[in-house]
């Protein structure tokens, strides 16, 4: 299994966490993910996730004029998105603890 396949369910939570910290547009999200070690995640992967999260009501988008070039879509987290982020965080903590225990037992 590739790391991309493993990441599919995790990226939503990571994107929500980043957008919760500050209003961001797509390219900024890709840059922030890369800064946190997710170097293989392209904008082409991020935008469909953002569209899906928008349809689910977890984020909202606002178009704004850019200082350089065309308008940009800035994303903010909705109350439903904050609820989903809390649920994701709880699921992630449980899962990572379980995997850590299993891997530690194999050492």
N, C-alpha and C positions, 0 to 999 in steps of 0.2 A: 504494500500500500504506500502510495506517495504521500509526502507531507501535505500536498495540496488537498488530497482527499481527506486527510485527518483534520485539516483546517476548516473545511466547509461549514461545520456547525459552530465553530469557534469565532469566526470572523464577525458574525452579527453582533455578538457580545463585545468584541473588541472595538468595533465601529461605534456602537452605542456609548461605550465608556469614553472614547475620544471626543465624540460630539457632545457628551454631557459636560466635559471640561470646558469646551468653548465652541462657538458656532464656527463651522468649517465648510469648505467646498471640497469637491472630489480630489483634486490634485493634492491639496493639503493633507487629506486623509491618507493618500498613498505615501506621501513623504513621511508622515508621522508613523505609519505602520513600518516603513523601511527603517526609520530611526530606532524602532523597538525590535528590530531583527527580522521582520517579515519582508525580506528583500525580494521574494519571488511573487509578491502580490501586485498585479498591474491595475491600472485604472479600469481596464476592460473587465476585470473581475469585480472591482468595487462598485461600479455604477449599477449593474443589475441587482446587487444586494441592496443598494440604497433605494432603488425603485421599489423593490419588494418590501422593504421596511417602511417605505412611505405608504404603500397600499395597505399594509397592516396597521397603520396609524401610529407607528413607533417614532417616526421623525416627520418633520415638516420642512419644506424647501421654500426659500425666498430668493427671487432673482434680484441681484444688485449690480449696479454699474461697477466695472472693474477699472482700476487706475490704468491698466494696460490691456487693451484688447476688448473682447466681447463681454457681455454680462456673465456673471457667475451665479450658480445656484449654491446658496449657503444653507446648511442643514442644522436644525435644532431638534432636540429630543422633546417629545410630548410627555404628558403624565403617564400614558400607557407605555411609552418607551422606557421611562424610569422604572415602572413596575416590571417590565420584561428584563431590564438590566439587573435588577435585584434578584429576580428568579434565575437568570443566567449565572450570576455570581455564586449563588447558593449551589446550583448544579455543578458549576466548575470546581468549586472547593471540594465538594464530595467526590467528584470523579478524579480530580488530581490527587487527592489523599489516597483513594483506593489504588490508583495506578502506582503511586509512589510506594505504597506498602508491598504491592506485588513485586515490583522491580527490586526493592530493597531485599526481599526474601530470597531473590535469585542470586544476589551478590555473594 
